Amino acid sequence: MKKLRNGRALYQMNSEDAATWLQCLDVQKSFMAKLRGTSNIHNKLYYVIAEFVLTTFDAGSSYMHAKLEEINLLNEGLMVFSKYIKPPHLQMNGQKVAHVTIGFYNHETANYVIQGGLFIEEKHVTTRKMLSEPR
């Protein structure tokens, strides 16, 4: 454990198995119960961009994440984040497609999706690694 300047703590595991173990929701709940207080666990996410997704897609919905995992034959619970790059209320009237940012718990799934794309709203969309923008 390393205490950061902002008061947060960074736990670095000594093996990939230990990191995978700590990502289990039951383990995280037990871990948090021992820490008490206002602590939170933030898992590292691996982001990809899905291009030209139909705007009928309900980004951010955990139901939709589970549905996409099932349709695309991904392991359950690894897709944990999705959001339109341009918020729906700022999109043009009649806009049919937009880009979506998707976050995964592990890099293997993100790489798999980057190589093969995803089926979203019955349409195959290409995906690419999300590059961080310069500050």
Secondary structure in CASP SS format (residue, H / E / C, confidence):
PFRMAT SS
TARGET T0000
AUTHOR 0000-0000-0000
METHOD secondary structure of the structure
MODEL  1
M C 1.00
K E 1.00
K E 1.00
L C 1.00
R C 1.00
N C 1.00
G C 1.00
R C 1.00
A E 1.00
L E 1.00
Y C 1.00
Q C 1.00
M C 1.00
N C 1.00
S C 1.00
E H 1.00
D H 1.00
A H 1.00
A H 1.00
T H 1.00
W H 1.00
L H 1.00
Q C 1.00
C C 1.00
L H 1.00
D H 1.00
V H 1.00
Q H 1.00
K H 1.00
S H 1.00
F H 1.00
M H 1.00
A H 1.00
K H 1.00
L H 1.00
R C 1.00
G C 1.00
T C 1.00
S C 1.00
N C 1.00
I C 1.00
H C 1.00
N C 1.00
K C 1.00
L C 1.00
Y E 1.00
Y E 1.00
V E 1.00
I E 1.00
A E 1.00
E E 1.00
F E 1.00
V E 1.00
L E 1.00
T C 1.00
T C 1.00
F C 1.00
D C 1.00
A C 1.00
G C 1.00
S C 1.00
S H 1.00
Y H 1.00
M H 1.00
H H 1.00
A H 1.00
K H 1.00
L H 1.00
E H 1.00
E H 1.00
I H 1.00
N C 1.00
L C 1.00
L C 1.00
N C 1.00
E C 1.00
G C 1.00
L C 1.00
M E 1.00
V E 1.00
F E 1.00
S E 1.00
K E 1.00
Y E 1.00
I C 1.00
K C 1.00
P C 1.00
P H 1.00
H H 1.00
L H 1.00
Q C 1.00
M C 1.00
N C 1.00
G C 1.00
Q C 1.00
K C 1.00
V E 1.00
A E 1.00
H E 1.00
V E 1.00
T E 1.00
I E 1.00
G E 1.00
F E 1.00
Y C 1.00
N C 1.00
H H 1.00
E H 1.00
T H 1.00
A H 1.00
N H 1.00
Y H 1.00
V H 1.00
I H 1.00
Q H 1.00
G H 1.00
G C 1.00
L E 1.00
F E 1.00
I E 1.00
E C 1.00
E C 1.00
K E 1.00
H E 1.00
V E 1.00
T C 1.00
T E 1.00
R E 1.00
K E 1.00
M C 1.00
L C 1.00
S C 1.00
E C 1.00
P C 1.00
R C 1.00
END
